Amino acid sequence: AEAKKAKEEAEAKKAKAEAEAKAKEDTRTARLREIRERLHGCEESGDCAAVVAAMRADAGEARVQEWGCQAVRVMMTTSDAEKRKEMAAAGAVELVVAALKRFGAEDIEVVKQGCGALQNVCSGNADNKKAIASAGGVELVVAALRAHGGAHAEVAKNGCGALLGLCWDTTANAAAIAAAVSAGAVPLVEAAVRAHPS
C-alpha cells in the first residue's frame, strides 16, 4: 500500500509539474504573439520608439530580436533621411548590433533580419554608418557571412548588402572599410557571390 501511495504521489507531482510547464509556455507564447502583432503594427505606423522599446525590454528573447530587426529593416526600406536619423537616435543601431552579437552564431532568423536592418538603416546616412562601425557591426556582419553566408542565400544577400552600404563612401567611412577588410570580408563576399550567383 505504501509503494502504491508513493507511486501515486510521484505521478501527481509529475502531472502538476507538466501542467505548470505547459501553462508557463502558453503564457510565453501568448506574450510573444502580442509582441509580434505590436511590432508588425510599428512597421506600418513607423513608430521607431516602440520598436526600440520592445527590443530593449526583451533583449534575451531571440524571436523578439528577430521581429525587432525585421521592423527596422522594413521601416528603413523606403524611409527618408529623417526617418533613418530618428531610428538611430531612438537606439536601433546599438540594439540591432547587440542582437547580432547575442544570437548571430546560432539563430539564422536574427542574422537575416539583423543584416538587412543594418543594410537599410545605413543607406545614405554617414552618421549611422559610423555608429554601426563603432558598435562593432561590421565585424558582426562579416562573422554572419562566415558562419551562414554559404548555406543561406538571404544571409549572403543581406550581409553583402550591409557591407556594401557600410563601405560605400570611402571618404566618410574609412573605419568601416578597414574593419571589413581586417575581418576578412573580401574572400567571404567572393564566396557568397559564388555560392549564390543570382
Number of C-alpha atoms within 10 A of each C-alpha: 6 7 8 9 10 11 12 12 12 12 12 12 12 12 12 12 12 12 12 12 12 12 12 12 12 12 12 12 12 12 11 15 13 12 20 19 12 15 27 18 15 20 20 11 10 20 18 23 17 16 29 25 16 18 28 18 10 14 16 13 14 20 18 24 30 25 24 34 33 25 27 32 21 21 24 24 16 11 14 13 15 10 17 26 15 14 23 23 14 17 17 27 26 19 22 30 25 21 26 29 19 17 19 24 16 14 16 19 19 27 32 26 28 39 34 28 28 31 24 25 30 27 22 16 18 16 15 22 29 19 16 24 25 14 17 17 30 30 23 25 33 27 22 26 26 21 18 23 27 19 13 16 18 20 27 27 20 25 35 26 20 27 25 16 21 33 23 18 15 11 9 16 17 16 18 27 22 14 19 22 15 12 17 14 24 15 11 22 23 11 17 24 17 11 15 15 8 7
